[in-house]
Amino acid sequence: HVRPVNADLKPISQTVEISNEKIREFIEALTEGALEDALARIAAYFLVRKTELEAQLKELAKVAPLQFLIPRRLLDPHGRPVAMVGPIDTDLDGQLVMHMSRSMYISSFLIRKAFAALDTTFQPSPTSLTDHIFQSPAFDDVQKPIVELAIREYMAGSHVTAVHLLTPQIEQTVRNLLEKAGGSVLKPARQSGFDLKQLDELLRDPIIVQILGEDATFYFRVLLTD
């Protein structure tokens, strides 16, 4: 829902055709084996490597340099400026976030097909998926009913409900992970005492970056907080 201020410029589009047979073969390869293997394979495949993304971006800048030289101010649906993305030579991080966002939008088509294939092949229940997730020690048992409800809502097609349930649980899980690793999950409050660190701060914490890796923390920041 964020649009560039120069959105009235003439768009340039490119069409890439992929046959249904190629898509079917790709999805079958992702979802072969046991359910646990398929889930891990999907997560690994769609986690974009930041270094590869940066190489793609720099190559694009060589092919079409003009679009990476003009600063772009991003506006929310009410026309309020929410971010400024500078030229690639001075704001590589901002350009990476925009490029990552576009890449995720394109790959979402295949992610939906992969999860549809999982449902058809394995017919997992919300309970079995929740049990799989909670093998990770990063989750607290108190979170389990909410996560299971969120998965149930997602599988029922109630995606808005699912995302509103899941996002706070993702934040809490990252907070759990930081605390278990000996990091601080608190920050000084404005008046006195302490507040809990929020998701974007947690994902930038050096301990979390070391545990999850730069690729995963960057992915979650673009998806959830940036």
DALIN-V79224 format. One line per field, one symbol per residue. phi: phi as a letter, one per 30 degrees, with the letter a starting at -180 (. if undefined). psi: psi as a letter, one per 40 degrees, with the letter a starting at -180 (. if undefined). A space follows every 50 residues. Layout:
phi = ???
psi = ???
This chain:
phi = .cbddcdddddcbbcbcbdeddddddddddcdideddddddddddddddd dddddddddddddbdedcccdbcccdeciddcabcddddcbddddddddd dddddddeeddddddddedddchdceddddddddddddcceddedddddd ddddddjcddddddddedddeddddedddddjdcccbddddaibcddced dddcdeddddddjdddddeddddcbd
psi = ehiidfeeihihihhhhhidddddddddddeiaidddddddddddehhhd dddddddddddddgddeeehihhhiieeehheihhaideegddddddddd ddddddedddddddddddddddfiiddddddddedhediiddeddddddd dddddeegddddddddddddddddddddddeeiheiihidciaiiiiidd ddeehdddddddidddddddddddd.
